[in-house]
Amino acid sequence: MKAIKLCFVTLVFFVCSAQAQEPTWNKSQMEVWEVVQQSWVDDVAENGNWPANYVHNNYVTWGADSGGPSYKDSAIK
């Protein structure tokens, strides 16, 4: 029984200590994160910026629901 309690206390300690660590992102990572957040804002706002401003010009997708490849222009429409 003592072993189970010790395992539980150890598990709780590691879970709590993992949550207490401060993020260590560098400047480049923060810039990327700002673009990601802005893309979410533009997507929700439906202001025409998503996906036009965020998708590469060579964007191609082919989903299970499409009969063929779909390019950036069709994604914007």
mmCIF file of the N, C-alpha and C atoms, coordinates in Angstrom:
data_MODEL
# 
_entry.id   MODEL 
# 
loop_
_atom_site.group_PDB 
_atom_site.id 
_atom_site.type_symbol 
_atom_site.label_atom_id 
_atom_site.label_alt_id 
_atom_site.label_comp_id 
_atom_site.label_asym_id 
_atom_site.label_entity_id 
_atom_site.label_seq_id 
_atom_site.pdbx_PDB_ins_code 
_atom_site.Cartn_x 
_atom_site.Cartn_y 
_atom_site.Cartn_z 
_atom_site.occupancy 
_atom_site.B_iso_or_equiv 
_atom_site.pdbx_formal_charge 
_atom_site.auth_seq_id 
_atom_site.auth_comp_id 
_atom_site.auth_asym_id 
_atom_site.auth_atom_id 
_atom_site.pdbx_PDB_model_num 
ATOM 1   N N  . MET A 1 1  ? 0.822   -1.193 0.000   1.00 0.00 ? 1  MET A N  1 
ATOM 2   C CA . MET A 1 1  ? 0.000   0.000  0.000   1.00 0.00 ? 1  MET A CA 1 
ATOM 3   C C  . MET A 1 1  ? 0.867   1.260  0.000   1.00 0.00 ? 1  MET A C  1 
ATOM 4   N N  . LYS A 1 2  ? 2.004   1.175  0.737   1.00 0.00 ? 2  LYS A N  1 
ATOM 5   C CA . LYS A 1 2  ? 2.897   2.324  0.771   1.00 0.00 ? 2  LYS A CA 1 
ATOM 6   C C  . LYS A 1 2  ? 3.489   2.610  -0.609  1.00 0.00 ? 2  LYS A C  1 
ATOM 7   N N  . ALA A 1 3  ? 3.733   1.561  -1.381  1.00 0.00 ? 3  ALA A N  1 
ATOM 8   C CA . ALA A 1 3  ? 4.298   1.732  -2.723  1.00 0.00 ? 3  ALA A CA 1 
ATOM 9   C C  . ALA A 1 3  ? 3.314   2.461  -3.632  1.00 0.00 ? 3  ALA A C  1 
ATOM 10  N N  . ILE A 1 4  ? 2.036   2.172  -3.508  1.00 0.00 ? 4  ILE A N  1 
ATOM 11  C CA . ILE A 1 4  ? 1.016   2.832  -4.317  1.00 0.00 ? 4  ILE A CA 1 
ATOM 12  C C  . ILE A 1 4  ? 0.944   4.316  -3.952  1.00 0.00 ? 4  ILE A C  1 
ATOM 13  N N  . LYS A 1 5  ? 0.991   4.614  -2.654  1.00 0.00 ? 5  LYS A N  1 
ATOM 14  C CA . LYS A 1 5  ? 0.959   6.007  -2.218  1.00 0.00 ? 5  LYS A CA 1 
ATOM 15  C C  . LYS A 1 5  ? 2.191   6.748  -2.705  1.00 0.00 ? 5  LYS A C  1 
ATOM 16  N N  . LEU A 1 6  ? 3.342   6.107  -2.624  1.00 0.00 ? 6  LEU A N  1 
ATOM 17  C CA . LEU A 1 6  ? 4.576   6.730  -3.091  1.00 0.00 ? 6  LEU A CA 1 
ATOM 18  C C  . LEU A 1 6  ? 4.516   6.996  -4.591  1.00 0.00 ? 6  LEU A C  1 
ATOM 19  N N  . CYS A 1 7  ? 4.006   6.047  -5.352  1.00 0.00 ? 7  CYS A N  1 
ATOM 20  C CA . CYS A 1 7  ? 3.863   6.246  -6.801  1.00 0.00 ? 7  CYS A CA 1 
ATOM 21  C C  . CYS A 1 7  ? 2.905   7.392  -7.099  1.00 0.00 ? 7  CYS A C  1 
ATOM 22  N N  . PHE A 1 8  ? 1.805   7.454  -6.375  1.00 0.00 ? 8  PHE A N  1 
ATOM 23  C CA . PHE A 1 8  ? 0.833   8.515  -6.585  1.00 0.00 ? 8  PHE A CA 1 
ATOM 24  C C  . PHE A 1 8  ? 1.433   9.880  -6.264  1.00 0.00 ? 8  PHE A C  1 
ATOM 25  N N  . VAL A 1 9  ? 2.123   9.994  -5.138  1.00 0.00 ? 9  VAL A N  1 
ATOM 26  C CA . VAL A 1 9  ? 2.748   11.262 -4.756  1.00 0.00 ? 9  VAL A CA 1 
ATOM 27  C C  . VAL A 1 9  ? 3.795   11.665 -5.784  1.00 0.00 ? 9  VAL A C  1 
ATOM 28  N N  . THR A 1 10 ? 4.575   10.704 -6.263  1.00 0.00 ? 10 THR A N  1 
ATOM 29  C CA . THR A 1 10 ? 5.591   10.988 -7.277  1.00 0.00 ? 10 THR A CA 1 
ATOM 30  C C  . THR A 1 10 ? 4.934   11.474 -8.567  1.00 0.00 ? 10 THR A C  1 
ATOM 31  N N  . LEU A 1 11 ? 3.871   10.831 -8.976  1.00 0.00 ? 11 LEU A N  1 
ATOM 32  C CA . LEU A 1 11 ? 3.151   11.234 -10.182 1.00 0.00 ? 11 LEU A CA 1 
ATOM 33  C C  . LEU A 1 11 ? 2.606   12.653 -10.044 1.00 0.00 ? 11 LEU A C  1 
ATOM 34  N N  . VAL A 1 12 ? 1.983   12.957 -8.923  1.00 0.00 ? 12 VAL A N  1 
ATOM 35  C CA . VAL A 1 12 ? 1.444   14.301 -8.687  1.00 0.00 ? 12 VAL A CA 1 
ATOM 36  C C  . VAL A 1 12 ? 2.569   15.328 -8.706  1.00 0.00 ? 12 VAL A C  1 
ATOM 37  N N  . PHE A 1 13 ? 3.707   15.002 -8.106  1.00 0.00 ? 13 PHE A N  1 
ATOM 38  C CA . PHE A 1 13 ? 4.847   15.926 -8.097  1.00 0.00 ? 13 PHE A CA 1 
ATOM 39  C C  . PHE A 1 13 ? 5.294   16.243 -9.515  1.00 0.00 ? 13 PHE A C  1 
ATOM 40  N N  . PHE A 1 14 ? 5.450   15.228 -10.369 1.00 0.00 ? 14 PHE A N  1 
ATOM 41  C CA . PHE A 1 14 ? 5.914   15.461 -11.736 1.00 0.00 ? 14 PHE A CA 1 
ATOM 42  C C  . PHE A 1 14 ? 4.883   16.207 -12.577 1.00 0.00 ? 14 PHE A C  1 
ATOM 43  N N  . VAL A 1 15 ? 3.621   15.919 -12.383 1.00 0.00 ? 15 VAL A N  1 
ATOM 44  C CA . VAL A 1 15 ? 2.577   16.633 -13.116 1.00 0.00 ? 15 VAL A CA 1 
ATOM 45  C C  . VAL A 1 15 ? 2.578   18.110 -12.729 1.00 0.00 ? 15 VAL A C  1 
ATOM 46  N N  . CYS A 1 16 ? 2.672   18.387 -11.455 1.00 0.00 ? 16 CYS A N  1 
ATOM 47  C CA . CYS A 1 16 ? 2.672   19.786 -11.001 1.00 0.00 ? 16 CYS A CA 1 
ATOM 48  C C  . CYS A 1 16 ? 3.937   20.518 -11.424 1.00 0.00 ? 16 CYS A C  1 
ATOM 49  N N  . SER A 1 17 ? 5.075   19.850 -11.366 1.00 0.00 ? 17 SER A N  1 
ATOM 50  C CA . SER A 1 17 ? 6.321   20.520 -11.734 1.00 0.00 ? 17 SER A CA 1 
ATOM 51  C C  . SER A 1 17 ? 6.372   20.796 -13.238 1.00 0.00 ? 17 SER A C  1 
ATOM 52  N N  . ALA A 1 18 ? 5.780   19.943 -14.052 1.00 0.00 ? 18 ALA A N  1 
ATOM 53  C CA . ALA A 1 18 ? 5.754   20.178 -15.498 1.00 0.00 ? 18 ALA A CA 1 
ATOM 54  C C  . ALA A 1 18 ? 4.913   21.407 -15.826 1.00 0.00 ? 18 ALA A C  1 
ATOM 55  N N  . GLN A 1 19 ? 3.854   21.626 -15.078 1.00 0.00 ? 19 GLN A N  1 
ATOM 56  C CA . GLN A 1 19 ? 2.991   22.782 -15.314 1.00 0.00 ? 19 GLN A CA 1 
ATOM 57  C C  . GLN A 1 19 ? 3.633   24.074 -14.839 1.00 0.00 ? 19 GLN A C  1 
ATOM 58  N N  . ALA A 1 20 ? 4.612   23.994 -13.955 1.00 0.00 ? 20 ALA A N  1 
ATOM 59  C CA . ALA A 1 20 ? 5.220   25.189 -13.370 1.00 0.00 ? 20 ALA A CA 1 
ATOM 60  C C  . ALA A 1 20 ? 6.352   25.749 -14.217 1.00 0.00 ? 20 ALA A C  1 
ATOM 61  N N  . GLN A 1 21 ? 6.736   25.075 -15.266 1.00 0.00 ? 21 GLN A N  1 
ATOM 62  C CA . GLN A 1 21 ? 7.845   25.537 -16.084 1.00 0.00 ? 21 GLN A CA 1 
ATOM 63  C C  . GLN A 1 21 ? 7.414   26.687 -16.977 1.00 0.00 ? 21 GLN A C  1 
ATOM 64  N N  . GLU A 1 22 ? 8.262   27.698 -17.050 1.00 0.00 ? 22 GLU A N  1 
ATOM 65  C CA . GLU A 1 22 ? 7.985   28.855 -17.894 1.00 0.00 ? 22 GLU A CA 1 
ATOM 66  C C  . GLU A 1 22 ? 8.341   28.527 -19.336 1.00 0.00 ? 22 GLU A C  1 
ATOM 67  N N  . PRO A 1 23 ? 7.508   28.932 -20.300 1.00 0.00 ? 23 PRO A N  1 
ATOM 68  C CA . PRO A 1 23 ? 7.847   28.676 -21.697 1.00 0.00 ? 23 PRO A CA 1 
ATOM 69  C C  . PRO A 1 23 ? 9.132   29.407 -22.084 1.00 0.00 ? 23 PRO A C  1 
ATOM 70  N N  . THR A 1 24 ? 9.918   28.780 -22.930 1.00 0.00 ? 24 THR A N  1 
ATOM 71  C CA . THR A 1 24 ? 11.189  29.376 -23.330 1.00 0.00 ? 24 THR A CA 1 
ATOM 72  C C  . THR A 1 24 ? 11.230  29.488 -24.851 1.00 0.00 ? 24 THR A C  1 
ATOM 73  N N  . TRP A 1 25 ? 10.370  30.319 -25.391 1.00 0.00 ? 25 TRP A N  1 
ATOM 74  C CA . TRP A 1 25 ? 10.342  30.519 -26.831 1.00 0.00 ? 25 TRP A CA 1 
ATOM 75  C C  . TRP A 1 25 ? 11.274  31.667 -27.193 1.00 0.00 ? 25 TRP A C  1 
ATOM 76  N N  . ASN A 1 26 ? 11.964  31.520 -28.305 1.00 0.00 ? 26 ASN A N  1 
ATOM 77  C CA . ASN A 1 26 ? 12.815  32.610 -28.759 1.00 0.00 ? 26 ASN A CA 1 
ATOM 78  C C  . ASN A 1 26 ? 11.994  33.586 -29.620 1.00 0.00 ? 26 ASN A C  1 
ATOM 79  N N  . LYS A 1 27 ? 12.641  34.650 -30.091 1.00 0.00 ? 27 LYS A N  1 
ATOM 80  C CA . LYS A 1 27 ? 11.951  35.698 -30.839 1.00 0.00 ? 27 LYS A CA 1 
ATOM 81  C C  . LYS A 1 27 ? 11.306  35.160 -32.120 1.00 0.00 ? 27 LYS A C  1 
ATOM 82  N N  . SER A 1 28 ? 12.009  34.283 -32.832 1.00 0.00 ? 28 SER A N  1 
ATOM 83  C CA . SER A 1 28 ? 11.467  33.723 -34.073 1.00 0.00 ? 28 SER A CA 1 
ATOM 84  C C  . SER A 1 28 ? 10.217  32.896 -33.815 1.00 0.00 ? 28 SER A C  1 
ATOM 85  N N  . GLN A 1 29 ? 10.245  32.114 -32.755 1.00 0.00 ? 29 GLN A N  1 
ATOM 86  C CA . GLN A 1 29 ? 9.076   31.300 -32.424 1.00 0.00 ? 29 GLN A CA 1 
ATOM 87  C C  . GLN A 1 29 ? 7.883   32.186 -32.055 1.00 0.00 ? 29 GLN A C  1 
ATOM 88  N N  . MET A 1 30 ? 8.142   33.261 -31.349 1.00 0.00 ? 30 MET A N  1 
ATOM 89  C CA . MET A 1 30 ? 7.061   34.175 -30.978 1.00 0.00 ? 30 MET A CA 1 
ATOM 90  C C  . MET A 1 30 ? 6.472   34.864 -32.207 1.00 0.00 ? 30 MET A C  1 
ATOM 91  N N  . GLU A 1 31 ? 7.310   35.200 -33.181 1.00 0.00 ? 31 GLU A N  1 
ATOM 92  C CA . GLU A 1 31 ? 6.808   35.806 -34.419 1.00 0.00 ? 31 GLU A CA 1 
ATOM 93  C C  . GLU A 1 31 ? 5.896   34.842 -35.165 1.00 0.00 ? 31 GLU A C  1 
ATOM 94  N N  . VAL A 1 32 ? 6.293   33.579 -35.227 1.00 0.00 ? 32 VAL A N  1 
ATOM 95  C CA . VAL A 1 32 ? 5.463   32.570 -35.889 1.00 0.00 ? 32 VAL A CA 1 
ATOM 96  C C  . VAL A 1 32 ? 4.140   32.418 -35.155 1.00 0.00 ? 32 VAL A C  1 
ATOM 97  N N  . TRP A 1 33 ? 4.184   32.391 -33.825 1.00 0.00 ? 33 TRP A N  1 
ATOM 98  C CA . TRP A 1 33 ? 2.965   32.229 -33.039 1.00 0.00 ? 33 TRP A CA 1 
ATOM 99  C C  . TRP A 1 33 ? 2.011   33.408 -33.254 1.00 0.00 ? 33 TRP A C  1 
ATOM 100 N N  . GLU A 1 34 ? 2.547   34.612 -33.396 1.00 0.00 ? 34 GLU A N  1 
ATOM 101 C CA . GLU A 1 34 ? 1.702   35.780 -33.663 1.00 0.00 ? 34 GLU A CA 1 
ATOM 102 C C  . GLU A 1 34 ? 0.990   35.643 -35.010 1.00 0.00 ? 34 GLU A C  1 
ATOM 103 N N  . VAL A 1 35 ? 1.669   35.108 -36.006 1.00 0.00 ? 35 VAL A N  1 
ATOM 104 C CA . VAL A 1 35 ? 1.039   34.891 -37.316 1.00 0.00 ? 35 VAL A CA 1 
ATOM 105 C C  . VAL A 1 35 ? -0.071  33.847 -37.200 1.00 0.00 ? 35 VAL A C  1 
ATOM 106 N N  . VAL A 1 36 ? 0.191   32.788 -36.443 1.00 0.00 ? 36 VAL A N  1 
ATOM 107 C CA . VAL A 1 36 ? -0.827  31.741 -36.248 1.00 0.00 ? 36 VAL A CA 1 
ATOM 108 C C  . VAL A 1 36 ? -2.058  32.331 -35.569 1.00 0.00 ? 36 VAL A C  1 
ATOM 109 N N  . GLN A 1 37 ? -1.838  33.100 -34.518 1.00 0.00 ? 37 GLN A N  1 
ATOM 110 C CA . GLN A 1 37 ? -2.973  33.706 -33.818 1.00 0.00 ? 37 GLN A CA 1 
ATOM 111 C C  . GLN A 1 37 ? -3.752  34.659 -34.724 1.00 0.00 ? 37 GLN A C  1 
ATOM 112 N N  . GLN A 1 38 ? -3.049  35.452 -35.504 1.00 0.00 ? 38 GLN A N  1 
ATOM 113 C CA . GLN A 1 38 ? -3.724  36.382 -36.411 1.00 0.00 ? 38 GLN A CA 1 
ATOM 114 C C  . GLN A 1 38 ? -4.507  35.630 -37.486 1.00 0.00 ? 38 GLN A C  1 
ATOM 115 N N  . SER A 1 39 ? -3.969  34.498 -37.934 1.00 0.00 ? 39 SER A N  1 
ATOM 116 C CA . SER A 1 39 ? -4.697  33.712 -38.933 1.00 0.00 ? 39 SER A CA 1 
ATOM 117 C C  . SER A 1 39 ? -6.007  33.180 -38.356 1.00 0.00 ? 39 SER A C  1 
ATOM 118 N N  . TRP A 1 40 ? -6.001  32.816 -37.077 1.00 0.00 ? 40 TRP A N  1 
ATOM 119 C CA . TRP A 1 40 ? -7.242  32.365 -36.440 1.00 0.00 ? 40 TRP A CA 1 
ATOM 120 C C  . TRP A 1 40 ? -8.249  33.510 -36.375 1.00 0.00 ? 40 TRP A C  1 
ATOM 121 N N  . VAL A 1 41 ? -7.767  34.699 -36.020 1.00 0.00 ? 41 VAL A N  1 
ATOM 122 C CA . VAL A 1 41 ? -8.653  35.866 -35.942 1.00 0.00 ? 41 VAL A CA 1 
ATOM 123 C C  . VAL A 1 41 ? -9.266  36.146 -37.315 1.00 0.00 ? 41 VAL A C  1 
ATOM 124 N N  . ASP A 1 42 ? -8.438  36.117 -38.353 1.00 0.00 ? 42 ASP A N  1 
ATOM 125 C CA . ASP A 1 42 ? -8.942  36.377 -39.705 1.00 0.00 ? 42 ASP A CA 1 
ATOM 126 C C  . ASP A 1 42 ? -9.904  35.296 -40.167 1.00 0.00 ? 42 ASP A C  1 
ATOM 127 N N  . ASP A 1 43 ? -9.666  34.057 -39.783 1.00 0.00 ? 43 ASP A N  1 
ATOM 128 C CA . ASP A 1 43 ? -10.558 32.965 -40.168 1.00 0.00 ? 43 ASP A CA 1 
ATOM 129 C C  . ASP A 1 43 ? -11.929 33.148 -39.530 1.00 0.00 ? 43 ASP A C  1 
ATOM 130 N N  . VAL A 1 44 ? -11.957 33.472 -38.260 1.00 0.00 ? 44 VAL A N  1 
ATOM 131 C CA . VAL A 1 44 ? -13.227 33.653 -37.554 1.00 0.00 ? 44 VAL A CA 1 
ATOM 132 C C  . VAL A 1 44 ? -13.949 34.904 -38.051 1.00 0.00 ? 44 VAL A C  1 
ATOM 133 N N  . ALA A 1 45 ? -13.186 35.970 -38.341 1.00 0.00 ? 45 ALA A N  1 
ATOM 134 C CA . ALA A 1 45 ? -13.789 37.231 -38.781 1.00 0.00 ? 45 ALA A CA 1 
ATOM 135 C C  . ALA A 1 45 ? -14.340 37.143 -40.206 1.00 0.00 ? 45 ALA A C  1 
ATOM 136 N N  . GLU A 1 46 ? -13.899 36.145 -40.976 1.00 0.00 ? 46 GLU A N  1 
ATOM 137 C CA . GLU A 1 46 ? -14.325 35.983 -42.368 1.00 0.00 ? 46 GLU A CA 1 
ATOM 138 C C  . GLU A 1 46 ? -14.166 37.284 -43.144 1.00 0.00 ? 46 GLU A C  1 
ATOM 139 N N  . ASN A 1 47 ? -13.008 37.927 -42.983 1.00 0.00 ? 47 ASN A N  1 
ATOM 140 C CA . ASN A 1 47 ? -12.736 39.209 -43.620 1.00 0.00 ? 47 ASN A CA 1 
ATOM 141 C C  . ASN A 1 47 ? -12.004 39.079 -44.952 1.00 0.00 ? 47 ASN A C  1 
ATOM 142 N N  . GLY A 1 48 ? -11.847 37.864 -45.457 1.00 0.00 ? 48 GLY A N  1 
ATOM 143 C CA . GLY A 1 48 ? -11.203 37.635 -46.740 1.00 0.00 ? 48 GLY A CA 1 
ATOM 144 C C  . GLY A 1 48 ? -9.699  37.442 -46.674 1.00 0.00 ? 48 GLY A C  1 
ATOM 145 N N  . ASN A 1 49 ? -9.122  37.645 -45.495 1.00 0.00 ? 49 ASN A N  1 
ATOM 146 C CA . ASN A 1 49 ? -7.676  37.471 -45.356 1.00 0.00 ? 49 ASN A CA 1 
ATOM 147 C C  . ASN A 1 49 ? -7.271  36.005 -45.262 1.00 0.00 ? 49 ASN A C  1 
ATOM 148 N N  . TRP A 1 50 ? -8.166  35.156 -44.778 1.00 0.00 ? 50 TRP A N  1 
ATOM 149 C CA . TRP A 1 50 ? -7.886  33.732 -44.697 1.00 0.00 ? 50 TRP A CA 1 
ATOM 150 C C  . TRP A 1 50 ? -8.624  33.041 -45.828 1.00 0.00 ? 50 TRP A C  1 
ATOM 151 N N  . PRO A 1 51 ? -8.024  32.242 -46.624 1.00 0.00 ? 51 PRO A N  1 
ATOM 152 C CA . PRO A 1 51 ? -6.635  31.786 -46.615 1.00 0.00 ? 51 PRO A CA 1 
ATOM 153 C C  . PRO A 1 51 ? -5.713  32.605 -47.511 1.00 0.00 ? 51 PRO A C  1 
ATOM 154 N N  . ALA A 1 52 ? -6.208  33.657 -48.142 1.00 0.00 ? 52 ALA A N  1 
ATOM 155 C CA . ALA A 1 52 ? -5.414  34.389 -49.146 1.00 0.00 ? 52 ALA A CA 1 
ATOM 156 C C  . ALA A 1 52 ? -4.064  34.850 -48.613 1.00 0.00 ? 52 ALA A C  1 
ATOM 157 N N  . ASN A 1 53 ? -4.007  35.354 -47.401 1.00 0.00 ? 53 ASN A N  1 
ATOM 158 C CA . ASN A 1 53 ? -2.756  35.883 -46.858 1.00 0.00 ? 53 ASN A CA 1 
ATOM 159 C C  . ASN A 1 53 ? -1.896  34.837 -46.163 1.00 0.00 ? 53 ASN A C  1 
ATOM 160 N N  . TYR A 1 54 ? -2.387  33.627 -45.996 1.00 0.00 ? 54 TYR A N  1 
ATOM 161 C CA . TYR A 1 54 ? -1.672  32.647 -45.182 1.00 0.00 ? 54 TYR A CA 1 
ATOM 162 C C  . TYR A 1 54 ? -1.286  31.375 -45.934 1.00 0.00 ? 54 TYR A C  1 
ATOM 163 N N  . VAL A 1 55 ? -1.843  31.155 -47.105 1.00 0.00 ? 55 VAL A N  1 
ATOM 164 C CA . VAL A 1 55 ? -1.580  29.931 -47.859 1.00 0.00 ? 55 VAL A CA 1 
ATOM 165 C C  . VAL A 1 55 ? -0.554  30.230 -48.949 1.00 0.00 ? 55 VAL A C  1 
ATOM 166 N N  . HIS A 1 56 ? 0.400   29.350 -49.087 1.00 0.00 ? 56 HIS A N  1 
ATOM 167 C CA . HIS A 1 56 ? 1.468   29.496 -50.088 1.00 0.00 ? 56 HIS A CA 1 
ATOM 168 C C  . HIS A 1 56 ? 0.866   29.455 -51.497 1.00 0.00 ? 56 HIS A C  1 
ATOM 169 N N  . ASN A 1 57 ? 1.513   30.154 -52.426 1.00 0.00 ? 57 ASN A N  1 
ATOM 170 C CA . ASN A 1 57 ? 1.007   30.205 -53.807 1.00 0.00 ? 57 ASN A CA 1 
ATOM 171 C C  . ASN A 1 57 ? 0.968   28.826 -54.466 1.00 0.00 ? 57 ASN A C  1 
ATOM 172 N N  . ASN A 1 58 ? 1.817   27.915 -54.036 1.00 0.00 ? 58 ASN A N  1 
ATOM 173 C CA . ASN A 1 58 ? 1.848   26.561 -54.600 1.00 0.00 ? 58 ASN A CA 1 
ATOM 174 C C  . ASN A 1 58 ? 0.987   25.577 -53.804 1.00 0.00 ? 58 ASN A C  1 
ATOM 175 N N  . TYR A 1 59 ? 0.063   26.074 -53.020 1.00 0.00 ? 59 TYR A N  1 
ATOM 176 C CA . TYR A 1 59 ? -0.820  25.246 -52.193 1.00 0.00 ? 59 TYR A CA 1 
ATOM 177 C C  . TYR A 1 59 ? -1.646  24.311 -53.069 1.00 0.00 ? 59 TYR A C  1 
ATOM 178 N N  . VAL A 1 60 ? -1.639  23.032 -52.715 1.00 0.00 ? 60 VAL A N  1 
ATOM 179 C CA . VAL A 1 60 ? -2.471  22.038 -53.391 1.00 0.00 ? 60 VAL A CA 1 
ATOM 180 C C  . VAL A 1 60 ? -2.960  21.062 -52.329 1.00 0.00 ? 60 VAL A C  1 
ATOM 181 N N  . THR A 1 61 ? -4.245  20.744 -52.385 1.00 0.00 ? 61 THR A N  1 
ATOM 182 C CA . THR A 1 61 ? -4.788  19.730 -51.486 1.00 0.00 ? 61 THR A CA 1 
ATOM 183 C C  . THR A 1 61 ? -5.689  18.811 -52.296 1.00 0.00 ? 61 THR A C  1 
ATOM 184 N N  . TRP A 1 62 ? -5.836  17.607 -51.796 1.00 0.00 ? 62 TRP A N  1 
ATOM 185 C CA . TRP A 1 62 ? -6.711  16.638 -52.445 1.00 0.00 ? 62 TRP A CA 1 
ATOM 186 C C  . TRP A 1 62 ? -7.365  15.827 -51.348 1.00 0.00 ? 62 TRP A C  1 
ATOM 187 N N  . GLY A 1 63 ? -8.536  16.265 -50.956 1.00 0.00 ? 63 GLY A N  1 
ATOM 188 C CA . GLY A 1 63 ? -9.240  15.622 -49.855 1.00 0.00 ? 63 GLY A CA 1 
ATOM 189 C C  . GLY A 1 63 ? -10.084 14.450 -50.315 1.00 0.00 ? 63 GLY A C  1 
ATOM 190 N N  . ALA A 1 64 ? -10.616 13.746 -49.343 1.00 0.00 ? 64 ALA A N  1 
ATOM 191 C CA . ALA A 1 64 ? -11.446 12.579 -49.626 1.00 0.00 ? 64 ALA A CA 1 
ATOM 192 C C  . ALA A 1 64 ? -12.759 12.976 -50.311 1.00 0.00 ? 64 ALA A C  1 
ATOM 193 N N  . ASP A 1 65 ? -13.193 14.204 -50.102 1.00 0.00 ? 65 ASP A N  1 
ATOM 194 C CA . ASP A 1 65 ? -14.462 14.667 -50.666 1.00 0.00 ? 65 ASP A CA 1 
ATOM 195 C C  . ASP A 1 65 ? -14.327 15.313 -52.037 1.00 0.00 ? 65 ASP A C  1 
ATOM 196 N N  . SER A 1 66 ? -13.093 15.510 -52.495 1.00 0.00 ? 66 SER A N  1 
ATOM 197 C CA . SER A 1 66 ? -12.917 16.178 -53.787 1.00 0.00 ? 66 SER A CA 1 
ATOM 198 C C  . SER A 1 66 ? -12.545 15.167 -54.858 1.00 0.00 ? 66 SER A C  1 
ATOM 199 N N  . GLY A 1 67 ? -12.946 15.471 -56.069 1.00 0.00 ? 67 GLY A N  1 
ATOM 200 C CA . GLY A 1 67 ? -12.665 14.571 -57.180 1.00 0.00 ? 67 GLY A CA 1 
ATOM 201 C C  . GLY A 1 67 ? -11.273 14.735 -57.764 1.00 0.00 ? 67 GLY A C  1 
ATOM 202 N N  . GLY A 1 68 ? -10.582 15.763 -57.345 1.00 0.00 ? 68 GLY A N  1 
ATOM 203 C CA . GLY A 1 68 ? -9.244  16.031 -57.855 1.00 0.00 ? 68 GLY A CA 1 
ATOM 204 C C  . GLY A 1 68 ? -8.547  17.048 -56.989 1.00 0.00 ? 68 GLY A C  1 
ATOM 205 N N  . PRO A 1 69 ? -7.379  17.459 -57.408 1.00 0.00 ? 69 PRO A N  1 
ATOM 206 C CA . PRO A 1 69 ? -6.633  18.436 -56.591 1.00 0.00 ? 69 PRO A CA 1 
ATOM 207 C C  . PRO A 1 69 ? -7.330  19.792 -56.548 1.00 0.00 ? 69 PRO A C  1 
ATOM 208 N N  . SER A 1 70 ? -7.156  20.476 -55.436 1.00 0.00 ? 70 SER A N  1 
ATOM 209 C CA . SER A 1 70 ? -7.724  21.798 -55.239 1.00 0.00 ? 70 SER A CA 1 
ATOM 210 C C  . SER A 1 70 ? -6.564  22.756 -54.970 1.00 0.00 ? 70 SER A C  1 
ATOM 211 N N  . TYR A 1 71 ? -6.568  23.889 -55.668 1.00 0.00 ? 71 TYR A N  1 
ATOM 212 C CA . TYR A 1 71 ? -5.471  24.849 -55.562 1.00 0.00 ? 71 TYR A CA 1 
ATOM 213 C C  . TYR A 1 71 ? -5.869  26.059 -54.733 1.00 0.00 ? 71 TYR A C  1 
ATOM 214 N N  . LYS A 1 72 ? -4.913  26.948 -54.540 1.00 0.00 ? 72 LYS A N  1 
ATOM 215 C CA . LYS A 1 72 ? -5.128  28.123 -53.681 1.00 0.00 ? 72 LYS A CA 1 
ATOM 216 C C  . LYS A 1 72 ? -6.360  28.927 -54.099 1.00 0.00 ? 72 LYS A C  1 
ATOM 217 N N  . ASP A 1 73 ? -6.516  29.181 -55.384 1.00 0.00 ? 73 ASP A N  1 
ATOM 218 C CA . ASP A 1 73 ? -7.639  29.989 -55.863 1.00 0.00 ? 73 ASP A CA 1 
ATOM 219 C C  . ASP A 1 73 ? -8.993  29.373 -55.481 1.00 0.00 ? 73 ASP A C  1 
ATOM 220 N N  . SER A 1 74 ? -9.105  28.075 -55.620 1.00 0.00 ? 74 SER A N  1 
ATOM 221 C CA . SER A 1 74 ? -10.380 27.432 -55.263 1.00 0.00 ? 74 SER A CA 1 
ATOM 222 C C  . SER A 1 74 ? -10.584 27.412 -53.756 1.00 0.00 ? 74 SER A C  1 
ATOM 223 N N  . ALA A 1 75 ? -9.508  27.371 -52.990 1.00 0.00 ? 75 ALA A N  1 
ATOM 224 C CA . ALA A 1 75 ? -9.634  27.420 -51.529 1.00 0.00 ? 75 ALA A CA 1 
ATOM 225 C C  . ALA A 1 75 ? -10.112 28.798 -51.077 1.00 0.00 ? 75 ALA A C  1 
ATOM 226 N N  . ILE A 1 76 ? -9.686  29.838 -51.775 1.00 0.00 ? 76 ILE A N  1 
ATOM 227 C CA . ILE A 1 76 ? -10.098 31.196 -51.441 1.00 0.00 ? 76 ILE A CA 1 
ATOM 228 C C  . ILE A 1 76 ? -11.583 31.404 -51.756 1.00 0.00 ? 76 ILE A C  1 
ATOM 229 N N  . LYS A 1 77 ? -12.040 30.816 -52.851 1.00 0.00 ? 77 LYS A N  1 
ATOM 230 C CA . LYS A 1 77 ? -13.468 30.950 -53.219 1.00 0.00 ? 77 LYS A CA 1 
ATOM 231 C C  . LYS A 1 77 ? -14.310 30.279 -52.181 1.00 0.00 ? 77 LYS A C  1 
# 
